[in-house]
Amino acid sequence: MQTLYLPNANEEQYNMAIRVLEAMNITVQKSKPKLKKIENPFNYDLERMKDRVENQEFVACPDNIQSAEDFRAWLKKVAV
């Protein structure tokens, strides 16, 4: 248990602060099961990254890319 330090608070203010903190704690505890684990789409395969960095094959963006959608589509093909 931690001590709440409110040097200029009277007893009523101190008790109100305790109730607010307890209510916040209850709300957080109720919310925890509802929170979803967010999966990161980044591929952390270090061997794959090292291979790509050390690889002598250079990949250049094609000249026919005209939009962000074209670029994303090209990246999806290259990233395989």
C-alpha positions, 0 to 999 in steps of 0.5 A: 500500500502506498501513502497519498501525500497531500500536504494542504488537504483537509480530511474531507479532501484527502478522503475524496482523493482516495475515493477518486483513485479507487474508482479509477483503479476499478475502472482500469481493472474492468477495462483490462479484459476488453483491451485487445493485443495489437499485433505489429505487422512488422517482420522482425526476422533478423536473418531475413533483414541481414540477408537483404542488407548484405545482398548485392542485388539492388531493387529499383522502383519501376518507372511506371509507378504513378500513385501511392496505390501503385507503389504499395502494390509494387512493394507487396510484390517485392516484399515476398 
